[in-house]
Amino acid sequence: MASRPEGVDAASLPQLIQPVILGADYSAYAYVRAFREAYGVRSRIYASFDVKSISRTRFADYHVVDGIDTEEVLLATLERVGEELCDAGRVPFLVTCGDFYARIVSEHKAELERWFYTPVVDFSVLDFVTQKENFYRTCDEVGVAYPKTRFLDCSDAAGVADDSGFSYPLVAKPSNSAAYHYAEFPGKKKVYYVDDPSELRSVYSELQRSCYDESLIVQEYVGGGDSHMHAVYLYADASSNLSFCVCGHVGLEDHAPGAIGNAVAMAGEKNPELEAAAARFVRRVGYHGMGTFDAKWDARSGEYKFLEMNARPGRSSWIVLLAGVNFAKVQVEDVVLGRAPGRLSVSTDWVYVAVPRAVIERCMPEGELKQRILAAYRDGTASFALDWRGGRDSLAQRLWASANFYHQVSKFKRYLPKGDQA
């Protein structure tokens, strides 16, 4: 069997490195851009279906693989690709987009590293931080605030939806998003906003009847609209020190059931409080790699409440590029060359959008953040994650990206007809 080249030097990377990207969300296109800008290379993308706004790029080879969102097919595909690339003398570099791919690659990291270099977090750490019980316990240990929380065991068919001590509305969400990936039932959502006890019982019952056997998290609802949300994108080195930390103030999130909570408008901010909290957390768990935190400002208590950590690059990783950091290069130099990244400076002078200006005007409440985002549309600096200005991508990619962008107008009219709350 073939194996990956060792002792690779920086000068040969543009000729040898072959990025392999699993998944096709917005972060996949951010990776395509980052690898292209760093090394001038074409990436390979492997996905379960054709996302045309990404597959039509001229900077990657896009492969649709039936069943790649199952462990057996994914591992067989990676073995085949790894053998092919190593036989050709390439340096395969494997990255993931989405919880499922990150978890499976992490779990099998030792065997996959025969062929691939990968910055995916070690499984002991990934498994720990993505189990919400562990996440909140660690928050307690390092002094990070989070909403009042209860866990309901979905493997217990006789379990009851205990809401004692809570006031409605509540938030309910699966504790393990990788396991939830396999659950299928009517009305499945990423996150549930629950208005009364009967609705909570209904959600819990659906999960009990499904194949999902982890916990359902029930949490107090932290008041305020999307503009109370904040995102933290970071990379921690082998000593669990932050190499970069990009903070974004969210202006608006997606409200479609399958995408709820994804930021569609965000502006860069300097937020020492969030950064310090994230640094304490990653140091406590021995984190090495890229990850994201979601937090919400609680006006009642005057503090940020941390909601979760994603042990992978986030969907909106484009913001890291906007902040002036090529996160692919950081990962390659750390994992392939063994160079400690050091602390990198980041810019806060950016605005990220995934919807047209009309959606912001109608859906965002008035305030300084809204005006900053609208000003970025006016002066042309608002940046969409599928619009690589200066990249000169193919006409087909730009057309499909535009279709994706303008489709958001009708989608937000359907799912957020009255606009967001202040």
C-alpha positions in Angstrom: 0.0 0.0 0.0 1.1 3.5 -0.7 1.7 6.1 2.0 2.0 9.9 2.3 5.3 11.6 1.6 7.2 12.7 4.7 9.8 15.4 5.1 8.0 17.8 2.8 9.5 21.3 2.5 7.7 24.5 1.9 9.1 25.2 -1.5 7.6 22.0 -3.0 4.1 22.4 -1.6 2.7 24.3 -4.6 3.7 21.4 -6.8 2.8 18.5 -4.5 -0.1 19.4 -2.2 -3.5 18.1 -3.1 -6.4 19.5 -1.0 -9.3 17.0 -0.5 -12.4 18.6 0.8 -15.4 16.6 2.2 -18.7 18.3 1.9 -20.1 21.2 -0.1 -21.4 24.0 2.1 -20.1 27.6 2.0 -17.0 26.6 4.0 -16.0 24.3 1.1 -15.8 27.2 -1.3 -13.9 29.2 1.3 -11.4 26.3 1.4 -11.1 26.3 -2.4 -10.3 30.0 -2.4 -7.8 29.7 0.5 -5.9 26.8 -1.0 -5.8 28.6 -4.4 -4.5 31.8 -2.9 -1.9 30.0 -0.8 -0.6 27.5 -3.2 -2.1 28.1 -6.6 -3.7 24.6 -6.7 -7.0 23.0 -7.6 -8.8 21.3 -4.8 -10.9 18.1 -5.0 -14.4 18.1 -3.4 -16.3 15.0 -2.6 -20.0 15.4 -1.8 -23.2 13.5 -1.7 -25.0 15.7 -4.2 -24.4 18.4 -6.8 -24.3 21.9 -5.3 -24.0 23.8 -8.5 -22.9 27.1 -7.0 -19.8 25.2 -5.8 -19.4 22.4 -8.3 -19.2 24.8 -11.2 -16.0 26.5 -9.9 -13.0 26.3 -12.1 -10.7 26.0 -9.1 -11.8 22.5 -8.0 -12.7 19.1 -9.3 -16.1 18.2 -7.9 -17.1 14.5 -7.3 -20.6 13.3 -6.4 -20.3 10.0 -4.6 -23.5 8.1 -3.8 -23.6 7.2 -0.1 -20.5 9.2 0.9 -22.6 10.4 3.9 -22.3 6.9 5.3 -19.2 5.8 7.2 -18.6 2.7 5.0 -18.6 4.5 1.7 -16.7 7.5 3.0 -13.8 5.4 4.3 -13.7 3.3 1.2 -13.6 6.5 -0.9 -10.8 8.0 1.1 -8.7 4.8 0.9 -9.1 4.8 -2.9 -8.3 8.5 -3.2 -5.4 8.3 -0.8 -3.8 5.4 -2.6 -4.2 7.2 -6.0 -2.7 10.4 -4.7 0.2 8.8 -2.8 1.1 6.6 -5.8 1.3 9.8 -7.8 3.7 11.3 -5.3 1.2 14.0 -4.1 0.8 15.3 -0.6 -2.9 14.7 0.2 -4.4 17.2 2.7 -7.8 16.3 4.0 -10.3 18.8 5.4 -13.9 18.5 6.3 -17.1 20.6 6.1 -19.9 19.6 8.4 -20.2 17.6 11.6 -20.6 14.2 10.1 -17.4 14.3 8.0 -15.4 15.8 10.8 -16.5 13.1 13.2 -15.8 10.1 11.0 -12.5 11.4 9.9 -11.5 12.2 13.5 -12.6 8.8 14.6 -10.5 7.1 11.9 -7.7 9.7 11.9 -4.9 7.2 12.8 -5.6 5.0 9.9 -6.3 7.8 7.4 -3.0 9.4 8.3 -1.4 6.6 6.3 -2.3 8.6 3.2 -3.5 12.0 4.4 -2.2 14.9 6.4 -5.3 16.4 8.2 -5.9 19.2 10.7 -9.1 17.5 11.9 -9.2 17.5 15.7 -8.2 14.3 17.6 -11.2 12.2 18.4 -10.9 12.2 22.1 -11.2 16.0 22.1 -13.8 16.2 19.4 -16.0 13.6 21.0 -15.7 15.4 24.3 -16.5 18.9 23.3 -19.4 18.0 20.9 -21.2 16.2 23.7 -23.2 19.1 25.1 -23.1 17.8 28.7 -19.3 18.0 28.6 -19.4 21.4 26.9 -21.5 22.9 29.6 -19.5 21.2 32.4 -16.3 22.7 31.0 -18.0 26.1 30.8 -18.6 25.8 34.5 -15.0 24.9 35.1 -13.5 27.9 33.2 -16.1 30.5 34.2 -18.0 30.8 30.9 -21.7 31.6 31.2 -24.4 29.5 29.4 -28.2 29.3 29.5 -30.0 27.2 32.1 -30.1 23.7 30.6 -31.6 20.2 31.0 -31.0 17.0 29.1 -33.7 14.5 28.1 -32.7 11.0 27.2 -34.0 10.1 23.8 -33.0 6.4 24.2 -35.5 6.1 27.0 -38.9 5.2 25.4 -40.7 5.7 28.7 -39.0 9.1 29.4 -41.1 12.2 29.9 -40.4 15.8 28.8 -39.6 17.3 32.2 -39.9 21.1 31.9 -40.1 21.8 35.6 -38.4 25.0 36.6 -38.5 26.5 33.1 -40.6 29.2 31.6 -41.7 29.2 28.0 -40.6 29.8 25.2 -37.7 27.3 25.3 -35.0 26.2 23.0 -34.7 22.5 22.2 -31.9 20.9 20.2 -30.0 17.6 19.8 -26.9 17.2 22.0 -25.1 15.2 19.3 -25.5 16.7 15.8 -23.5 13.8 14.1 -25.9 11.2 15.5 -28.9 13.4 14.7 -27.7 13.4 11.0 -29.2 9.9 10.7 -32.6 10.7 12.3 -35.5 11.0 9.8 -39.0 12.2 10.8 -41.5 14.8 9.7 -40.8 18.4 10.7 -37.1 17.7 11.5 -35.3 20.9 12.3 -31.8 21.9 13.4 -33.1 23.8 16.4 -36.6 24.0 17.8 -38.2 27.1 19.4 -40.8 25.6 21.7 -43.8 27.7 22.8 -45.7 25.4 25.2 -45.4 22.0 26.9 -47.4 20.1 24.2 -44.9 21.2 21.6 -42.0 20.1 23.7 -43.6 16.7 24.2 -44.2 16.4 20.5 -40.5 17.1 19.6 -39.3 14.7 22.3 -41.7 11.9 21.2 -40.5 12.2 17.6 -36.9 11.8 18.7 -37.7 8.9 21.0 -39.3 7.1 18.0 -36.4 7.8 15.7 -32.9 6.2 15.6 -31.5 9.1 17.5 -30.4 7.8 21.0 -28.6 10.7 22.5 -30.0 13.6 24.5 -32.4 16.4 23.7 -31.2 19.6 25.2 -33.9 21.9 26.7 -32.7 25.4 27.4 -34.0 28.7 28.6 -34.5 31.1 25.7 -32.2 34.0 25.9 -34.2 37.0 24.8 -33.4 39.2 21.9 -33.3 38.7 18.1 -30.5 37.5 15.8 -28.5 40.7 16.4 -27.8 39.5 19.9 -25.8 36.6 18.5 -22.0 36.6 18.2 -19.6 34.1 16.5 -16.1 33.2 17.3 -13.8 31.5 14.7 -10.4 30.4 16.0 -7.4 28.1 15.5 -5.5 26.7 18.5 -2.0 25.4 18.1 -0.5 22.2 19.5 -0.2 23.9 22.9 -3.8 25.0 22.8 -2.9 28.6 22.5 -4.9 30.8 20.0 -3.2 31.4 16.7 -6.1 33.6 15.5 -9.5 34.5 16.8 -12.0 36.2 14.6 -15.1 37.6 16.3 -18.3 38.5 14.3 -21.4 40.3 15.4 -24.3 38.6 13.8 -27.0 40.8 12.2 -29.4 38.2 10.8 -29.6 34.4 10.7 -31.3 31.9 8.4 -34.8 31.0 9.6 -35.5 28.0 7.2 -36.0 24.8 9.3 -33.0 23.0 7.9 -30.6 25.9 8.2 -31.9 27.8 11.2 -29.1 29.7 13.1 -26.7 30.0 10.1 -25.5 33.6 10.0 -26.5 35.5 6.8 -25.2 38.9 7.8 -22.2 39.6 10.1 -19.8 42.3 10.8 -16.3 42.1 12.3 -15.8 43.2 15.9 -13.1 43.4 18.5 -14.5 41.5 21.5 -11.8 40.8 24.2 -14.4 39.2 26.5 -15.5 36.5 24.0 -11.9 35.9 22.9 -10.7 35.4 26.5 -13.6 33.0 27.3 -12.9 31.0 24.1 -9.2 30.9 25.0 -9.9 29.5 28.5 -12.1 26.8 27.1 -9.8 25.5 24.4 -6.9 25.5 26.8 -8.9 23.5 29.3 -9.8 20.7 26.9 -6.4 20.6 25.1 -7.9 21.7 21.8 -5.7 21.7 18.6 -7.3 22.8 15.4 -9.9 25.1 14.0 -13.3 25.6 15.8 -16.2 27.9 16.3 -18.3 29.1 19.2 -21.8 30.6 19.2 -22.7 33.0 21.9 -25.7 35.3 22.7 -25.7 38.5 24.6 -28.2 38.3 27.5 -29.4 41.8 28.3 -31.0 40.6 31.5 -27.7 39.4 33.1 -25.4 41.7 31.1 -23.2 38.8 29.9 -22.5 36.6 26.9 -24.1 33.1 27.1 -22.2 30.4 25.2 -24.4 28.1 23.3 -22.1 25.5 21.7 -18.8 24.7 20.1 -18.3 23.2 16.7 -15.1 21.2 16.5 -14.5 22.1 12.8 -14.3 25.1 10.5 -17.7 26.9 10.5 -20.0 27.3 7.6 -19.1 31.0 7.5 -15.3 30.5 7.4 -15.2 33.1 4.6 -15.0 35.6 7.5 -11.6 34.4 8.4 -10.4 35.2 4.9 -12.1 38.6 5.2 -10.2 39.2 8.4 -6.9 38.7 6.6 -6.0 35.2 7.6 -5.6 32.3 5.2 -6.8 29.5 7.4 -5.8 26.8 5.0 -2.2 28.0 5.0 -2.2 28.1 8.8 -3.4 24.4 8.9 -0.9 23.2 6.3 2.1 24.9 7.9 1.2 23.5 11.3 0.3 19.9 10.2 2.6 19.3 7.2 5.6 21.5 8.0 5.4 21.4 11.8 5.6 25.2 12.1 3.9 26.7 15.1 1.6 29.4 13.7 2.3 32.0 16.3 -0.3 34.7 17.0 -1.7 36.3 13.9 -3.4 39.7 13.8 -6.9 40.0 12.4 -8.9 42.8 10.8 -12.3 43.7 12.0 -13.0 45.9 9.0 -15.3 43.5 7.1 -18.9 42.7 6.5 -20.1 39.3 5.5 -23.5 38.7 3.8 -25.4 35.8 2.3 -28.6 37.7 1.4 -29.5 40.7 -0.8 -29.7 44.2 0.6 -33.5 44.1 0.5 -33.6 41.2 3.0 -31.5 43.3 5.5 -33.7 46.4 5.0 -36.9 44.4 5.7 -35.8 41.9 8.3 -33.2 43.6 10.5 -34.3 45.9 13.4 -32.9 49.4 13.3 -29.6 50.2 14.9 -25.9 50.8 14.4 -25.2 47.2 13.2 -27.9 47.4 10.5 -26.5 50.8 9.3 -23.0 49.4 9.1 -24.1 46.4 7.1 -26.2 48.6 4.7 -23.3 51.0 4.3 -21.2 48.0 3.1 -23.7 47.2 0.4 -23.6 50.8 -0.7 -19.8 51.1 -0.9 -19.4 47.6 -2.4 -17.5 46.0 0.5 -20.2 43.6 1.7 -18.8 40.1 0.8 -20.8 37.1 -0.2 -19.3 33.7 0.6 -19.8 32.4 -3.0 -18.6 35.6 -4.7 -14.8 35.5 -5.0 -14.1 39.0 -6.3 -10.9 39.0 -8.1 -10.9 35.2 -8.4 -12.4 35.3 -11.8 -14.3 32.1 -11.3 -16.3 30.5 -14.2 -19.4 32.2 -15.6 -21.5 29.1 -14.5 -20.3 29.3 -10.9 -21.1 33.0 -10.8 -24.6 32.5 -12.2 -25.4 29.7 -9.8 -24.0 31.7 -6.9 -26.2 34.7 -7.9 -29.2 32.4 -8.1 -28.5 31.2 -4.6 -28.1 34.8 -3.4 -31.3 36.2 -4.8 -33.3 33.2 -3.9 -33.0 34.3 -0.3 -35.5 37.1 -0.9 -38.4 34.7 -1.4 -37.1 32.4 1.3 -37.0 35.1 4.0 -40.5 36.2 3.0 -41.7 32.7 3.6 -39.8 32.0 6.9 -39.4 35.5 8.4 -42.5 37.3 7.0 -42.6 40.0 9.8 -38.8 40.5 10.2 -36.6 39.9 13.2 -37.1 41.2 16.7 -34.8 43.8 18.3 
